[in-house]
Amino acid sequence: MCHAIGRFSVDLPISQPDSPGYANPSGGKSFDVVPFASPCFRGSLKQALPMRILIYSYNYHPEPIGIAPLMTELAEGLVAKGHQVRVVTAMPNYPERHIYPQYRGRLFSTEDRNGVTIQRCFVLTCPKQRLAGRLLLELSFIMLSLWSALRGWRPDVILNSSPSLPACLPVALLKTIYQCPSVLNLQDILPEAAVQTGLLSNPWAIRLAELVETFAYRNATRISVIAQGFRDNLLAKGVPDTKMVSIANWVDVDFIAPRPQASSVFRHHHQLQDKFVVLYTGNIAATQGVKTAIRAARVLTDYPDIHLVIVGEGKQLAALEAFRQKLGLSNISLLPFVPRAELPDMLAAADVGLILQKRSMVGFNMPSKTQVLLASGRPILASVPGDGSAAQAVRASGGGLVVEPENPQALAQNILDLYQHPAKAQYLGQRGRQYAVEHYSASRAINRYEALFYELVAPQRQSTDGEFTLLPVQE
């Protein structure tokens, strides 16, 4: 149904926020049309009018893992849909915590990539994960990034990705200056995660972080959560359910797709042709418990065809190499990250993909590699807390098995089971791929964020100069 305010009405092909890809009988979503003054909504009423979207994210391209690929795909996906997007971010430094060489020696930089304006600022980095170093990093980012954010066009909506949680402070100021709504995208729940990992232990520091957390939730117009565990956590803290929207992390299912194992250059280059490859790739931090996989490899030494491959950052690998040598293992390869373009080829080399977490890890933590492994069409072994978000996602997908965390014997037994039952492994991989396409595609997530932004931006439009905006009709 479509109603008109004044003399105009229009139907648009916009997906409903809670049902991506939905099309109503009239061919699109119904909107009211009213005058407004923002210069960013100029164009024909026959198509969705573009928004100006500011993404405030500490991590962005060219960082290879974690939040950076997600925010990059979201920004570029929104540009592809006709919107203007600029990103305020730090000089790239993750996961090494060293600013990349080509970005050193500058306080600010601006570049355009695939239609996205990227505004970067210097940050103080410290490779050692200590509280003082983290504080310096956060403080330098929130102060310098604000200057970057103010040097650009006025946004219609701001998306703030957390971490960094303290970035909610400059975002709140920008929200006031620009009189626009903001969306807090929670990729982690702080300070709980920092307390659990031991990064934060000082009672005063914890209390201060909790105050910032409370402010972030109150100030945001909406909060997007990536898993039910996040929603449950915030509900327990008094955040209204109506303030939250669930949008899972995503993967480009066209880029990350099943490939023939025999064609994998990575597999041939590292002489893995005749091996049953068990792959872990990603951050090697205290929360991951990667040593569990190495201990599992020790259990499997009687099966020379089974080979563990760990792909990560150089300094983190060095510590694992010392541990490998201490155990005297030769069925493990420790390899550096490959360029993003080569990621599908590397995933094709695997027979099994690993997700690893320690037993003490907070249950709501959701590794972004989950969606990537599912999309690759390889079965997953998730050595994670059984009641956590990662375990729930793997079970729901049907694309893998959940194993007791920090139990090398149990992990080894499940690796051996898939090695000895290739049909089972293939079945799990196929189910995971299908689930990723249906639930975790990047286009699905981008459509939902676009619909959310339209919903928030519409009430801001006022009648002044005869131009038009679109207001979703409540049916």
C-alpha positions in Angstrom: 0.0 0.0 0.0 1.3 3.5 -0.8 0.0 6.7 0.7 0.7 10.2 -0.6 1.5 13.3 1.4 0.5 16.3 -0.6 0.4 15.4 -4.3 3.1 12.7 -4.6 3.6 9.0 -3.9 6.0 6.4 -5.2 7.0 2.7 -4.9 10.7 1.9 -4.6 12.5 -1.5 -4.9 13.9 -1.3 -1.4 14.1 -4.5 0.7 12.4 -4.4 4.0 14.8 -4.2 7.0 13.7 -7.5 8.4 13.3 -9.4 5.1 16.2 -8.7 2.6 15.2 -9.4 -0.9 11.4 -9.0 -0.2 9.4 -7.4 -2.9 5.8 -6.4 -2.3 3.0 -7.0 -4.9 3.5 -3.5 -6.3 7.1 -4.3 -7.1 8.8 -2.4 -4.3 8.6 -0.9 -0.9 6.0 1.9 -0.3 7.2 5.4 0.7 5.6 8.7 1.4 7.0 11.6 -0.5 7.5 14.9 1.3 9.6 18.0 0.6 13.1 18.4 2.2 16.2 20.4 1.9 19.3 18.2 2.1 21.5 18.6 -1.0 22.4 14.9 -1.0 18.9 13.7 -2.0 18.7 15.1 -5.5 17.3 13.0 -8.3 14.4 11.3 -9.9 11.5 10.1 -7.8 11.5 6.9 -9.9 14.6 5.6 -8.1 15.9 5.5 -4.5 17.5 8.8 -3.7 21.1 8.6 -2.5 22.4 9.2 1.0 25.7 10.5 2.3 27.0 7.9 4.7 29.9 8.4 7.1 31.6 5.2 8.3 33.7 5.6 11.4 35.9 2.5 11.6 39.3 2.1 13.1 40.0 -0.8 10.7 39.7 -0.6 6.9 41.5 -1.7 3.7 44.3 -2.8 3.3 44.3 -4.6 6.6 43.7 -8.3 5.7 41.7 -9.7 8.5 39.0 -8.9 11.1 36.7 -5.9 10.8 38.7 -4.3 7.9 37.4 -6.5 5.0 33.8 -6.2 6.4 33.8 -2.4 6.5 35.5 -2.3 3.1 32.9 -4.5 1.5 30.1 -2.5 3.2 31.4 0.9 2.1 32.0 -0.2 -1.5 28.7 -2.0 -1.6 26.9 1.1 -0.6 28.7 3.1 -3.2 27.7 0.5 -5.8 24.1 1.2 -4.8 24.5 4.9 -5.6 25.3 6.4 -2.2 28.2 8.7 -1.3 30.4 7.1 1.3 33.4 8.4 3.2 35.3 6.4 5.8 37.2 7.9 8.7 39.9 5.4 9.8 43.4 5.0 11.2 46.6 4.5 9.3 46.6 0.7 8.6 48.5 -1.2 11.3 46.6 -4.4 12.1 47.5 -7.1 13.0 51.2 -6.2 13.4 50.4 -3.0 15.3 52.9 -1.2 13.2 51.8 1.4 10.7 52.3 0.0 7.2 55.4 1.4 5.5 53.6 3.3 2.7 51.5 5.2 5.3 54.3 6.3 7.7 55.4 9.8 8.2 52.0 11.4 7.8 49.5 12.8 10.2 46.6 12.6 7.8 46.0 11.2 4.4 43.0 11.1 2.0 42.5 8.7 -0.9 39.7 7.4 -3.1 39.3 3.7 -3.6 36.4 2.1 -5.6 34.3 5.3 -5.1 34.9 5.5 -1.4 36.6 8.6 0.1 39.0 7.3 2.8 40.3 9.8 5.4 43.1 8.3 7.5 44.8 9.7 10.6 47.9 8.8 12.5 47.7 6.6 15.6 50.2 5.7 18.3 50.7 1.9 18.0 52.3 -0.6 20.4 52.9 -4.2 19.3 52.6 -5.4 22.9 49.0 -5.8 24.0 49.2 -3.8 27.2 46.8 -1.3 28.7 49.0 1.7 28.3 49.7 1.0 24.7 46.0 0.4 24.0 45.1 3.7 25.7 47.6 5.6 23.6 46.2 4.0 20.5 42.5 4.8 21.4 43.3 8.4 22.5 45.3 9.3 19.4 42.5 7.9 17.2 39.6 9.7 18.8 41.4 13.0 18.8 42.9 13.0 15.3 40.0 11.2 13.6 37.6 13.9 14.7 39.6 16.4 12.7 39.4 14.1 9.7 35.6 13.7 10.1 35.0 17.4 10.2 36.9 17.9 6.9 34.3 16.7 4.6 30.6 16.8 3.6 27.8 16.7 6.1 26.6 13.1 6.4 23.0 12.0 6.6 23.8 9.1 8.8 26.9 7.8 10.7 27.9 4.1 11.1 30.4 3.6 14.0 32.1 0.3 14.2 33.2 -0.9 17.7 36.0 -1.7 18.4 37.0 1.1 18.8 34.5 1.7 21.7 35.9 5.2 22.7 35.2 6.3 19.1 31.6 6.8 20.3 32.8 10.1 21.9 33.7 11.9 18.6 30.8 10.3 16.9 28.5 11.7 19.5 29.9 15.2 18.9 29.5 14.8 15.1 26.0 13.5 15.6 25.2 16.8 17.5 27.0 19.0 15.0 25.4 17.4 11.9 22.1 16.7 13.6 22.0 13.2 12.1 21.3 9.7 13.4 24.0 7.2 14.2 24.3 3.4 14.2 26.7 1.6 16.5 27.9 -1.6 14.9 29.0 -3.9 17.7 31.8 -6.4 16.6 32.8 -7.0 20.2 31.5 -6.1 23.6 33.8 -4.0 25.7 35.1 -3.9 28.3 34.0 -7.5 29.0 36.1 -8.9 26.3 39.2 -7.0 27.5 38.6 -8.1 31.1 38.2 -11.8 30.1 41.5 -11.7 28.1 43.4 -10.0 30.9 44.0 -6.8 28.9 42.0 -4.8 31.5 42.3 -5.5 35.2 42.5 -2.2 37.0 39.1 -1.6 38.8 39.2 2.1 38.0 40.0 1.5 34.3 37.2 -1.1 34.1 34.7 1.3 35.7 35.7 4.1 33.3 35.3 1.7 30.3 31.9 0.7 31.6 30.8 4.3 31.7 32.0 4.8 28.1 30.1 1.6 27.1 26.9 2.9 28.7 27.2 6.2 27.0 27.8 4.5 23.6 24.6 2.5 23.9 22.5 5.5 25.1 23.9 7.9 22.5 23.5 5.7 19.4 20.2 6.0 17.5 20.3 2.3 16.7 22.7 -0.6 17.6 23.4 -3.3 15.1 24.4 -6.6 16.7 26.0 -9.5 14.8 24.7 -12.4 16.9 21.9 -13.3 19.4 24.5 -13.5 22.2 25.2 -9.8 21.7 21.5 -8.9 21.9 21.1 -11.0 25.1 24.1 -9.2 26.7 22.7 -5.8 25.9 19.2 -6.6 27.1 20.7 -7.7 30.4 22.3 -4.2 30.6 18.9 -2.4 30.1 19.3 -1.6 26.4 15.8 -1.6 24.8 15.2 -4.4 22.4 13.6 -1.9 20.0 16.9 0.0 19.8 18.7 -3.1 18.4 18.7 -4.7 15.0 20.4 -8.0 14.2 22.5 -8.0 11.1 25.0 -10.8 11.0 28.5 -10.3 9.6 28.8 -11.3 6.0 31.1 -12.7 3.3 31.3 -12.0 -0.4 30.0 -15.4 -1.6 31.1 -14.7 -5.1 34.7 -14.0 -4.1 34.9 -16.7 -1.5 33.5 -19.8 -3.2 34.4 -23.5 -3.4 37.3 -24.2 -5.7 38.9 -27.5 -6.8 41.6 -28.5 -4.4 43.8 -29.7 -7.2 44.0 -26.2 -8.7 45.2 -24.5 -5.5 48.5 -22.7 -6.1 48.9 -22.4 -2.4 48.7 -26.2 -2.0 51.3 -26.8 -4.7 53.6 -24.1 -3.6 53.9 -25.4 0.0 54.0 -29.1 -1.2 50.7 -30.1 0.3 49.4 -32.0 -2.7 49.2 -35.4 -0.9 48.2 -34.1 2.5 45.0 -33.8 4.4 45.2 -30.1 5.2 43.8 -28.8 8.5 43.9 -25.0 8.1 43.8 -22.2 10.7 44.1 -18.7 9.4 43.7 -15.4 11.2 44.8 -13.6 14.3 47.0 -15.6 16.7 46.1 -13.9 20.0 45.7 -15.1 23.6 42.0 -15.6 23.1 42.4 -18.0 20.2 44.2 -20.8 21.9 46.0 -21.8 18.8 48.4 -24.0 20.8 45.4 -26.4 21.2 45.7 -27.2 17.5 49.5 -27.7 17.8 48.9 -30.2 20.7 46.3 -31.9 18.5 48.9 -32.3 15.8 51.2 -34.1 18.3 48.3 -36.6 18.9 48.1 -37.2 15.2 51.8 -37.9 14.4 51.0 -41.5 13.5 49.0 -40.2 10.6 51.6 -38.6 8.3 49.0 -37.6 5.7 47.4 -35.2 8.2 49.1 -31.8 8.1 48.3 -28.7 10.2 48.7 -25.3 8.4 48.6 -22.1 10.5 48.6 -18.8 8.6 49.1 -15.6 10.5 51.3 -12.6 11.3 55.0 -13.0 11.4 55.8 -12.2 15.0 52.9 -14.2 16.3 54.1 -17.2 14.2 57.6 -16.9 15.7 56.2 -17.8 19.2 54.4 -20.8 17.7 57.5 -21.9 15.9 59.4 -22.1 19.2 56.5 -24.1 20.6 56.5 -26.4 17.6 60.2 -27.0 17.9 59.9 -27.7 21.6 57.4 -30.5 20.8 59.5 -31.8 17.9 56.7 -31.8 15.4 57.1 -31.9 11.6 53.5 -32.2 10.6 52.9 -28.4 11.0 53.5 -25.5 8.6 53.5 -21.9 9.9 53.0 -19.5 7.0 52.5 -15.7 6.6 49.3 -14.1 5.4 48.6 -14.2 1.7 47.3 -11.1 -0.2 43.6 -10.7 0.0 43.2 -11.6 -3.7 44.8 -15.0 -3.0 42.5 -15.9 -0.1 40.1 -18.1 -2.1 43.0 -20.0 -3.5 44.5 -20.6 0.0 41.1 -21.7 1.4 40.8 -24.2 -1.5 44.0 -25.9 -0.2 42.2 -26.9 3.0 40.3 -30.1 3.7 39.1 -28.8 7.1 38.9 -25.2 8.5 39.5 -24.5 12.2 37.9 -22.0 14.5 39.7 -21.8 17.9 38.8 -20.1 21.2 39.9 -20.6 24.8 37.5 -22.0 27.3 37.4 -18.7 29.1 36.4 -16.7 26.0 33.3 -14.7 26.5 30.3 -16.5 24.9 29.2 -13.7 22.7 32.5 -13.5 20.7 31.9 -14.2 17.0 35.0 -14.7 14.8 34.5 -13.2 11.4 36.3 -16.2 9.9 33.1 -18.3 10.6 31.3 -16.9 7.5 34.4 -17.1 5.4 35.0 -20.8 6.1 31.4 -21.6 5.5 31.4 -19.9 2.1 34.6 -21.7 1.1 32.7 -25.0 1.1 35.1 -26.7 3.6 33.9 -28.4 6.8 34.5 -26.5 10.1 35.9 -27.9 13.3 35.0 -25.3 16.0 37.0 -25.7 19.2 35.0 -23.1 21.0 32.7 -22.7 24.1 29.6 -24.8 23.5 27.2 -22.0 24.5 28.9 -19.2 22.6 27.9 -17.4 19.5 30.5 -19.2 17.3 29.2 -22.6 18.4 25.6 -21.6 17.7 26.5 -20.3 14.3 28.3 -23.5 13.3 25.5 -25.7 14.6 22.8 -23.6 12.8 24.7 -23.9 9.5 25.1 -27.6 9.6 28.5 -27.0 8.1 30.7 -28.3 10.9 31.2 -29.8 14.3 31.7 -28.2 17.7 34.5 -29.5 19.9 35.3 -28.9 23.5 37.7 -25.9 23.7 41.3 -26.5 24.8 40.9 -30.2 24.4 43.7 -31.4 22.0 42.5 -35.0 22.2 39.0 -34.2 21.3 40.1 -32.0 18.4 42.5 -34.7 17.1 39.7 -37.3 17.2 37.4 -35.1 15.2 40.1 -34.3 12.6 40.7 -38.0 12.3 37.0 -38.7 11.9 36.8 -36.3 8.9 40.0 -37.7 7.5 38.6 -41.2 7.6 35.1 -40.2 6.3 35.6 -37.9 3.3 31.9 -38.2 2.3 30.9 -36.8 5.7 33.4 -33.9 5.3 32.1 -33.2 1.8 28.5 -33.2 3.1 29.3 -30.7 5.9 31.2 -28.4 3.5 28.2 -28.4 1.1 25.7 -27.6 3.8 27.9 -24.8 5.1 28.3 -23.3 1.7 24.5 -23.3 1.1 23.9 -21.7 4.5 26.5 -19.0 3.8 24.8 -18.1 0.5 21.3 -18.0 2.1 22.2 -16.2 5.4 25.6 -14.5 5.2 25.9 -13.0 1.7 27.4 -9.5 1.5 24.5 -8.3 -0.7 22.0 -9.4 1.9 23.8 -7.5 4.7 24.3 -4.4 2.5 20.6 -4.3 1.6 19.7 -4.5 5.3 22.1 -1.7 6.3 20.8 0.4 3.4 17.2 -0.1 4.6 18.1 0.7 8.1 19.8 3.9 7.0 16.8 4.9 5.0 14.5 4.3 7.9 16.7 6.6 10.2 17.3 9.3 7.6 13.7 9.7 6.5 12.3 11.5 9.6 15.1 14.0 9.3 13.8 15.5 6.1 11.9 18.7 6.3 9.9 20.7 3.7 11.8 23.8 2.7 12.7 24.1 -1.0 10.4 21.8 -2.9 12.7 18.8 -3.2 11.6 15.4 -2.0 12.4 12.7 0.4 11.0 9.2 1.0 9.4 8.1 4.3 8.7 4.3 4.8 5.1 3.6 5.3 4.2 1.7 8.5 1.9 -1.1 7.4 
